């Protein structure tokens, strides 16, 4: 099959300022065999009407109107009605290069891969220059999951990828969780024999301060549960990656603890700082784990094995960079 149908799922909530840009980037793809599923997640603005207007303009567009249930619930609703051989997710304040699906499907079909991923460019203004590299690489599932741990290339995010429907069978996004991709993506990658990664920056990730990810609250701690799940998964499935996964978890605990210290108004009782400490203490970082690391970084990791280690490390100036 040289021209398989791709179901593109767009969860939508309170983004009327950005929605047209997103949908236009999908409608105008050079790859035209698309099923575009706009999921209105009970949006309180003009997005519901805008979705219906788009459906009236393009027969490939389907609209779901539902009560607000959050990003995971909206994506899951889209997956339930998707009929494509492949599935892709795009957040409604972002947009994609018009050649995205043509380029990635060409590589997927040639390599007989189950997932195609593409590079991301973060955008916070109208001034940016994407990398339009023609380079690409073919990875196995272990290498792709290693990318998610290293936060490079394939990455943990769900939305810079095209998935064959078979690797998503039985998978859903966890409702009510922030950082929901942390619980989802590594399972999909594990079910794929081949993953192709394009170095071209096809996905425009829009940085807006009013987004869910732009404002700190205790829901950000969901990340720790997801990263710990991945760590426990690779311990048994990909033991070579376990050391890296432990260090990633340790660093996530450190970042979240520091954020809670900076935003004490969201944790006035100290309940969540205690939770982070307990999570961190559930894993021991050994001397072997930190071998080869920068000396200071190795010390930081080892210090956080102590009951008050997160306090000690976060009290050191210049430890964490944002």
NORSULMO-V931914 format. One record per residue. N is the residue number from 1. PHI is phi as a letter, one per 20 degrees, with the letter a starting at -180 (none if undefined). PSI is psi in radians with two decimals (none if undefined). Layout:
<<N | PHI | PSI> <N | PHI | PSI>>
This chain:
<<1 | none | 1.99> <2 | e | -0.22> <3 | c | 1.02> <4 | f | 2.68> <5 | f | 2.30> <6 | d | 2.19> <7 | e | 2.08> <8 | d | 2.01> <9 | d | 2.17> <10 | c | 1.81> <11 | f | 2.37> <12 | c | 2.20> <13 | b | 2.00> <14 | l | 0.84> <15 | c | 0.60> <16 | g | -0.47> <17 | f | -0.43> <18 | d | -0.22> <19 | f | -0.78> <20 | f | -0.71> <21 | g | -0.75> <22 | f | -0.91> <23 | f | -0.69> <24 | g | -0.69> <25 | f | -0.43> <26 | e | -0.84> <27 | g | -0.63> <28 | e | 0.30> <29 | f | 2.52> <30 | f | -0.42> <31 | e | 2.01> <32 | d | -0.25> <33 | e | 1.35> <34 | c | 2.55> <35 | d | 1.97> <36 | d | 2.00> <37 | d | 1.89> <38 | e | 2.06> <39 | d | 1.77> <40 | f | 1.88> <41 | e | 0.96> <42 | m | 0.64> <43 | f | 2.33> <44 | e | -0.08> <45 | d | -2.58> <46 | e | 0.11> <47 | g | -0.72> <48 | g | -0.78> <49 | f | -0.68> <50 | f | -0.70> <51 | f | -0.80> <52 | f | -0.66> <53 | f | -0.72> <54 | f | -0.68> <55 | f | -0.55> <56 | f | -0.39> <57 | e | -0.48> <58 | c | 2.07> <59 | f | -0.23> <60 | f | -0.19> <61 | e | 2.27> <62 | d | 2.53> <63 | c | 2.32> <64 | d | 2.19> <65 | d | 2.17> <66 | b | 2.86> <67 | f | 2.65> <68 | f | 2.19> <69 | c | 0.01> <70 | n | 2.95> <71 | g | -0.82> <72 | f | -0.80> <73 | f | -0.67> <74 | f | -0.78> <75 | f | -0.75> <76 | f | -0.68> <77 | f | -0.70> <78 | f | -0.71> <79 | f | -0.57> <80 | f | -0.55> <81 | d | -0.04> <82 | f | 2.35> <83 | d | 0.03> <84 | f | 2.75> <85 | f | -0.45> <86 | c | 2.71> <87 | c | 2.43> <88 | c | 2.63> <89 | d | 2.35> <90 | c | 2.24> <91 | f | 2.54> <92 | f | -0.16> <93 | d | 0.03> <94 | d | 3.10> <95 | b | 2.98> <96 | c | 2.71> <97 | g | 2.46> <98 | f | -0.27> <99 | e | 0.06> <100 | g | -1.01> <101 | f | -0.58> <102 | f | -0.81> <103 | f | -0.81> <104 | f | -0.63> <105 | f | -0.60> <106 | g | -0.78> <107 | f | -0.67> <108 | f | -0.83> <109 | f | -0.75> <110 | f | -0.67> <111 | e | -0.10> <112 | l | 0.80> <113 | e | 2.75> <114 | e | -0.32> <115 | c | 2.40> <116 | d | 2.26> <117 | c | 2.73> <118 | b | 2.76> <119 | f | 2.82> <120 | c | 2.53> <121 | c | 2.23> <122 | e | 2.31> <123 | c | 2.23> <124 | c | 0.16> <125 | b | -3.01> <126 | e | 0.08> <127 | d | 1.85> <128 | b | 2.68> <129 | c | 1.80> <130 | f | 2.68> <131 | e | 2.01> <132 | d | 0.65> <133 | g | 2.54> <134 | e | 0.00> <135 | f | 2.59> <136 | b | 2.91> <137 | b | 2.70> <138 | d | 2.21> <139 | c | 2.71> <140 | e | 3.12> <141 | f | -0.68> <142 | f | -0.77> <143 | f | -0.68> <144 | f | -0.71> <145 | f | -0.62> <146 | f | -0.67> <147 | g | -0.73> <148 | f | -0.61> <149 | f | -0.72> <150 | f | -0.15> <151 | l | 0.83> <152 | c | 2.86> <153 | l | -1.94> <154 | g | -0.70> <155 | m | 2.91> <156 | f | -0.48> <157 | g | 2.55> <158 | f | -0.37> <159 | e | 0.10> <160 | d | 0.65> <161 | b | 2.77> <162 | c | 2.20> <163 | d | 2.38> <164 | f | 2.46> <165 | g | -0.50> <166 | f | -0.56> <167 | f | -0.18> <168 | d | -0.08> <169 | f | 2.25> <170 | n | -0.06> <171 | d | 2.43> <172 | c | 2.81> <173 | e | 2.45> <174 | f | 2.04> <175 | f | 2.39> <176 | n | -0.04> <177 | e | 2.45> <178 | e | 2.75> <179 | l | 0.69> <180 | g | -0.46> <181 | f | -0.46> <182 | f | -0.45> <183 | e | -0.17> <184 | d | -0.89> <185 | f | -0.72> <186 | f | -0.50> <187 | f | -0.73> <188 | f | -0.76> <189 | f | -0.64> <190 | f | -0.54> <191 | e | -0.06> <192 | d | 2.34> <193 | f | -0.63> <194 | c | 2.41> <195 | c | 2.20> <196 | d | 2.36> <197 | c | 2.12> <198 | e | 2.28> <199 | f | -0.30> <200 | f | 2.34> <201 | e | 1.58> <202 | e | -0.42> <203 | d | 2.18> <204 | e | 1.82> <205 | e | 1.85> <206 | e | 2.18> <207 | e | 1.81> <208 | c | 2.35> <209 | f | -0.36> <210 | e | 0.03> <211 | f | 2.91> <212 | g | -0.73> <213 | f | -0.22> <214 | e | -0.11> <215 | c | 2.26> <216 | e | 2.33> <217 | b | 3.07> <218 | f | -0.23> <219 | f | -0.38> <220 | f | -0.33> <221 | f | -0.27> <222 | g | -0.53> <223 | g | -0.69> <224 | f | -0.70> <225 | f | -0.71> <226 | f | -0.76> <227 | f | -0.62> <228 | f | -0.69> <229 | g | -0.77> <230 | f | -0.75> <231 | g | -0.81> <232 | f | -0.57> <233 | f | -0.82> <234 | f | -0.41> <235 | g | -0.72> <236 | e | -0.58> <237 | e | -0.72> <238 | c | 1.27> <239 | g | -0.45> <240 | g | -0.50> <241 | e | -0.08> <242 | f | -0.75> <243 | g | -0.84> <244 | f | -0.71> <245 | f | -0.64> <246 | f | -0.78> <247 | f | -0.64> <248 | f | -0.77> <249 | f | -0.77> <250 | g | -0.78> <251 | f | -0.66> <252 | f | -0.74> <253 | g | -0.73> <254 | f | -0.78> <255 | f | -0.76> <256 | f | -0.64> <257 | f | -0.75> <258 | f | -0.71> <259 | f | -0.71> <260 | f | -0.64> <261 | f | -0.61> <262 | f | -0.46> <263 | d | 1.04> <264 | f | -0.30> <265 | f | -0.39> <266 | e | -0.04> <267 | b | 0.94> <268 | f | -0.49> <269 | e | -0.26> <270 | n | 0.11> <271 | g | -0.75> <272 | f | -0.54> <273 | f | -0.66> <274 | f | -0.72> <275 | f | -0.77> <276 | f | -0.72> <277 | g | -0.80> <278 | f | -0.70> <279 | f | -0.81> <280 | f | -0.71> <281 | f | -0.17> <282 | f | -0.16> <283 | c | 2.36> <284 | d | 2.22> <285 | e | 2.08> <286 | e | 2.98> <287 | f | -0.64> <288 | f | -0.63> <289 | f | -0.62> <290 | e | 0.05> <291 | f | 2.27> <292 | n | -0.18> <293 | f | 2.78> <294 | g | 2.42> <295 | g | -0.78> <296 | f | -0.75> <297 | f | -0.68> <298 | f | -0.72> <299 | f | -0.75> <300 | g | -0.83> <301 | g | -0.79> <302 | f | -0.61> <303 | f | -0.61> <304 | f | 0.00> <305 | f | -0.35> <306 | f | 2.69> <307 | f | -0.58> <308 | d | 0.32> <309 | f | -0.67> <310 | f | -0.66> <311 | f | -0.74> <312 | f | -0.88> <313 | f | -0.75> <314 | f | -0.31> <315 | e | -0.16> <316 | e | 2.16> <317 | f | 2.41> <318 | m | 0.20> <319 | f | -0.87> <320 | d | 2.33> <321 | d | 2.46> <322 | d | none>>
